[in-house]
Amino acid sequence: MTHQEYIEKRFDVYIGCYCYGRDHHTGQSSRAYRLLSLVQLKGFRPGLNVECDSPVSQEVYDHLVSMNY
């Protein structure tokens, strides 16, 4: 895996986590909100209109949903 591919995959993982946190948090004490905050602490701040549009980000999102994170 090249460095560029690594960065792109990491970005997609962050998108999946961010979208899940944004869509499923139930307030500041929820696990999904903590996930959202953790991704933002890593420096990922995509804005409100980000979507899970890659296969990797959708897979991460679906996995979090399936485990009821």
C-alpha positions in Angstrom: 0.0 0.0 0.0 1.4 3.4 -1.0 1.4 6.3 1.4 -1.3 8.0 -0.7 -3.5 4.9 -0.5 -3.0 4.7 3.2 -4.1 8.3 3.7 -7.1 7.9 1.5 -8.2 4.7 3.4 -7.7 6.5 6.7 -9.8 9.4 5.4 -12.6 7.0 4.4 -12.5 5.4 7.9 -12.8 8.8 9.5 -15.7 9.7 7.2 -17.5 6.5 8.2 -17.0 7.1 11.9 -17.9 10.8 11.6 -21.2 10.0 9.7 -22.1 7.4 12.2 -21.5 9.7 15.2 -23.4 12.5 13.5 -26.4 10.4 12.6 -26.7 8.3 15.8 -25.6 10.3 18.8 -28.1 11.0 21.5 -26.3 13.7 23.4 -22.9 14.4 24.9 -23.0 11.2 27.1 -23.5 8.8 24.2 -20.8 6.5 22.7 -21.6 7.8 19.3 -21.0 11.4 20.4 -17.6 10.3 21.9 -16.7 8.7 18.6 -17.6 11.9 16.8 -15.5 13.9 19.2 -12.6 11.5 18.9 -12.5 11.8 15.1 -12.6 15.6 15.5 -9.8 15.5 18.0 -7.7 13.7 15.3 -8.2 16.8 13.2 -11.0 15.6 11.0 -13.6 18.4 10.6 -15.3 17.8 7.3 -18.4 20.0 7.8 -22.1 19.2 7.8 -22.5 17.9 4.2 -20.1 15.0 4.3 -21.5 11.7 3.2 -20.4 8.1 3.2 -19.9 7.8 -0.5 -16.9 5.4 -0.7 -17.1 1.7 -0.2 -14.7 1.9 2.8 -16.6 4.6 4.6 -19.9 2.9 4.0 -18.5 -0.4 5.3 -17.3 1.3 8.5 -20.7 3.0 8.9 -22.5 -0.3 8.4 -20.3 -2.1 10.8 -20.9 0.4 13.5 -24.6 0.1 12.9 -24.5 -3.7 13.0 -22.8 -3.7 16.3 -25.1 -1.0 17.7 -22.2 1.1 18.7 
